[in-house]
Amino acid sequence: MRVIFLGTGTSRGIPTVGCDCKVCTSPNPKNKRLRSSILIESEANVVIDTSVDFRTQMLQHNVKGVDAVLYTHAHVDHILGLDDICPFNTWSRKTTRLYASPATLKELKITFRHLFKGEVQAGVPCVELIPIEGNVRIADLEFEPVEVLHGDLPVLGFRVGRFAYVTDVSFIPEKSLGQLEGLDYLVLDGLRYQSHPKHFSLSEAAEMAQKLGAKQTFLIHMNHDVDHDEGNAFLPESVRLAYDGQILEMD
């Protein structure tokens, strides 16, 4: 199984429009952050969240097909790339399965109502909505949903084998903590240095990583307060900032 970090930035991306701060103008490519999403490659290609930058991300990594999408929640930076599934369906003539909580599926139907009129049109993605009601099996991969909170909004993280992805989180319930034990790799939300009501700060994320005990934790969803090198110097060795294009290989 291979994991590609398609994007590691917060909802505004880095550089942020109109900003001349040192991170937004940094020449370090690891400070260039598209909106957060990953691609998991195995017997199937599975994307977690179709970010606003989905088209760019697919082109950057020469992705030729997506078999399924898992959605964490329905905030726009995590869903608005859905229309760009269309070319994959055009070439493959296959349905793309979209897995999400019932609440997120409801929001997808509203936001992308043109996709769900019950008719097939040229250029419209052929998608199937599937509610997540337990573990999700996609080819050789089994995803376990992990319930967390983003402020007061329920969000789904996902565990597959000894890897887990948890974005947009400010609180992890006790039951979900147990689901995140025994990991080789944990990907975790870490927005900025200061506290935030809906996201872990870098310190909170590092504390949670230590509590969960993953061999290596990577932080995502960083804003432009966080320089890549300075952030890594601030964090313990077992917690690193992820960067766009980073690849993890695992059995």
Phi, psi and omega in degrees: 000137179234135179245127176247126174281103180286326178202149183228012185261169176283186190298334181268350181070165178229125002291151178272138182306129174080004185255137178244025180292169186293333179281316180295333180256009183294140174281351181291117181299338179284354172265001174269114187232115168283172182292148193293132178187155173227157171245128175251121181252126173208231173291340175230158173262120182237127176256138169257111180073127174266090186292170175305332183264019188304313181301310179301318181296319179295319179291319180301323186255010175053043180284129184259355179184150175232120182277328183203155175235134171254130180253136178278319180189180191254019174295147193300326181292350181253350185234339195290353175276002187304321181303333183278007165292335188312310182300324178300318180291325179298315183281323187269338186058030179243151176282137173264126181272131179248117181253132180197168173295156177306322180295319179290320177300321178300317179293322177298320180296326179285311184293322183244046185300335179294341180276345192236042180267001178082012179231151180262125180234149177300133177085358179260129181303139175265100186236153177237125180271127182230117179290140176274116181233015182164201179296149182244122178259123177230107184054238183269006184252135175241118182260130177256118179289141181235116184277127177225176179240139177245086196069240175255009181266124174293134179229148177258127162266173181220135173248135173224114184062235181255027177235141176219148182233118183226102179253164174048067185224138173237347180205135177243115180297160184303316180301319182289330176303318179297328179288344185254018177270156175072032183266147167278317181229130174238129174253126192221144176298133174209091194289310189196181179286319182283155177293158181213142183291344186237359182221151168293140166282173177300317180294318179295320178295318179295321178296317178295320178300317179296321180296319183280332172077024175298149179299321177215133177245137176241132180264145179227179174067031180284146175263189187277007169283343190252108171281140186301308184291319179293322177297316178295325177293331180284331188268158172293160184301330182281357178232121181234155170282128173287163177219155182301131179090353179296143182235135173246129176252135179208160179286000000 
